[in-house]
């Protein structure tokens, strides 16, 4: 009986090992088939677009024309289907053909395009016009978007981690719950953008414009936004702990229950900031030198007036 049991265990192990090898082989074949299908889709797309450019005069076509509509539909379909490596080839082709850049001379095929969930990580999209595009849940991590137009684009839950957003226009864009960790935001225009529950922790940037944006519940912990325009922002419940906001304009910003612990606010303008007191700022902020307090006084004058009030009482 023991011998039979051992033999059965051995046969079971052999069967399991054989099944494991078969599963690995099947998985490798499936992956190969997927890669082959993607290569075929890419080649078919490039061939079709070359035909539209050479035979149908795509570059000189009018907005709303049949050839332009067809080109946009094929472009959107292939980008949603391909991985980032092959999408890099698509974008390079479109850029060299002057089909996605800003300006009147460009066809701007990606403006207003449905690119939900697209794999665009690490791709060069400098100067691209993606205004009003739907990029919700798209992967744009490490993507170069310098000088690109993303005005009124939908970037809800998009991954923009470590993305280059230098001089990028994100005016009126929806960035709700987007991941902007360690993103580069120098001179970025985020005015009227929606950044509710967005993660901007450790983002770096200076002289950016976030006026009238909504940053409720946003995470800006340890971010660098020195000399940026944050006036009239909704920063209720936002995490600004350790953020460098030196010289930034926070005039009329709503700071209700915002976490300012360790924030660097020297030279900042906090005049008429709402739902925050000078006492709260001094208790939490790491630095307030030369800043303008909510009541309009310079920080140093505010300290003197407090001392005088305490001594008189």
Buried (B, 14 or more C-beta within 10 A) or exposed (E): EEEEEEEEEEEEEEEEEEEEEEEEEEEEEEEEEEEEEBEEBBEEBBEBBEEBBEEBEBBEBEEEBEBBEBBBEBBBEBBBBBEBEBBBBBBEBBBEBEBBBBEEEBBBBBBBBBBBBBBBBBBBBBBBBBBBBBBBBBBBBBBBBBBBBBBBBBBBBBBBBBBBBBBBBBBBBBBBBBBBBBBBBBBBBBBBBBBBBBBBBBBBBBBBBBBBBBBBBBBBBBBBBBBBBBBBBBBBBBBBBBBBBBBBBBBBBBBBEBBBBBBBBBBBBBBBBBBBEBEBBBEBBBBBEBBBBBBEBBBEEBBEBBEEEEEEE
